[in-house]
Amino acid sequence: MQRRPFLLGCGCLAFAAAAGVRADDYDYQVPPRFARPEAGTDEGGLWAYMDREEQRLKRSSFLIRDPALHGYVNGIACRLAGEHCPEMRVYLVRTPYFNASMAPNGMMQVWSGLLVRMQNEAQLAAVLGHEIGHYLQRDSVERLRDAKSRSSFGLIVGLALGAVGGGSVGSLAQMGILAGGLAYGRDQERVADKIGIALMARNGYAPAEAGRVWGQLLEEAEGAKAAGEDVSSTNILFASHPPAEERREVLAAAAKRDWPGAARTGADEYRAALAPHRMGFLYDEVRRRRFGESLVLFDRLLKSSPRDGQVQYFKGEAYRQRGREGDTRLALEAYRAALEMDSTPPEVHRSLGTVLRQAGENAEATRAFQRYLELKPGAEDAELIRSYLTGSQS
C-alpha cells in the first residue's frame, strides 16, 4: 500500500527516528505541521477511521460538556503544541482512571481520573506535553498500523476512545486489552517524556512537576499493594512505560537542569478550573472501589490543602465503604474532622448519621440527619432520612 511523508515542506521522515531528541539534552526541534495524508494511503485510512471514531466520541454520554473546563485544558494543550495548535482537539471524558491518549489525527482524550489527580496546571501540562510528544513523533501511526494488522483493531480503538458506545471503560478485561493492544514502546515513552518536559519548560512550567506526577502514581501503586489490590490489572501505564526507578532518575535529572523562567505551577488556576466538577470526580473515585489507591490520593490532596472538607469527606467514604476491621472508627474520625474544615459537603452529615445509627448512637445520629436535611432539604434521599428520624423517635 502506498505511503507518503506527513511533513509540510520536508521530503523526509528523519524526525520520526527521534531527530532533535538527543540522549544528553532536551533541545527538541518541533517539526512543521503535518499534511493530511491522501485517502488512498495506509495513513489516510487510519486517519479516516479515527475521524469516524471522533464523531462517535462527540456523541458519548461520558463526554464532559463544560465549555469553561474544556477551554482551560484545550488552551494549555494549544500553548504546548505551538504551531500544531490548529490540529489539537482535546476531549474530556468522565471515567475515573488515570489516562490520556493521542490519535494520529490530532484527537486527544483526557480522563477525569487523571484530572482529579493533578495538583496544579504544571502537572497537567507535563501529561499533555507527553501526549503531544507522541503526536509529533507520529508514534500513534505506528501503533495503530500494528493494531490494524490484527482482527481486534476495531475493539482496541473503541476501548481507547472511552467506550463511546456505552460500555464500561473500567472493566478489568478492557483495561487488559488496552495494555496489550495500544501500549507504546518504552523507547517511545522515553522520547515523549523528554519532548513533554521541553515543551512545558518553554511555556514557563516547572519541569520538576513532571517527575512528581510519576511519583504520585507510584505512591498509589504502593498503597494498592499494601491493601492487597492488583496494580497491573487497572493501571495500563505500568505495562508500557520505562521502569519506575529509571523514569524517576531521568525526570529528577531534568528538574535539576537550568530552565530559565520555568517555575510556574499554576495551582490556584487549576483548582479554580476543576472546582465545579471536583465533587463528582471524587465520588467516581470512591466508586472504583480501589480503596488503597484512593486513600493515598486523598492523603496527598489533604497534605497540599489541609482544610479541604470535600476530600476529607470522601476519605471517610472510602473507609466506610471498604468496611474492614477498624474502618468504622476511621470513617467516623474522617467525618468529624471534615466538619471542622472548609467547603464540607452536606452529605458528610448523612454519612455520619448512617454510621452512628449502625453503631446504636441514635441521639447523635438523629442530630446528624437533622442537620443534613437543614442543609439539603430537597435531597433525593430526604424522605428516606426522614423515615430514619421517624423510626428513631417511635
Beta strands, then each sheet from edge to edge (+ up, - down):
strand 1: 89-93
strand 2: 100-102
strand 3: 107-111
sheet 1: 1+ 3+ 2-
end
